[in-house]
Amino acid sequence: MNCHRRLLLALKYVWASPASVVGLALALVVWAGGAKMAVIDGVLEVGGGRVGYGITRLPACRFSAITFGHVVIGIDGNALIDCRAHERVHVRQYERWGVLFFPLYLGSSLWQLLCGRNPYWDNYFERQAYRQTGEP
């Protein structure tokens, strides 16, 4: 890898780092609950343990995996594998938008809700992730 590419990669990590710090804090909590951690393609993936049990019991906002910068938290190892391509799109979105991704994502969901649409399925960032991975 040449110097220019290394610098660009480092800047992406720095730009996404505020979200990654949130992800790392959550990852430590999840890890303390028995989850396993692995770095895959420069992204920390954390899943299993009690997190899966807790997430599947939520009354709303159920998910298989969620991304915070360069950290992906999943309900278990299989979910992390199944969602990897989709969550990598979110990693790239964090690399592009940095900490602005939080309000932009929430703003898109709120806008969809106010327009009478689904705040998840019609969210701009989710539509982009599904489109780029060829998912329905």
JOLINMO-V455200 format. One line per field, one symbol per residue. psi: psi as a letter, one per 20 degrees, with the letter a starting at -180 (. if undefined). A space follows every 10 residues. Layout:
BEGIN
psi: ???
END
This chain:
BEGIN
psi: prgghggggg hggghihhhh ggggghhggg ghjjqqqqoo ljpppprabi gggggiiphr kqrhqqpndk ppprhrhghh ghjggghhgh ghghhgibii hghgghgggg ggghjjrpig hipghggggh ghijq.
END
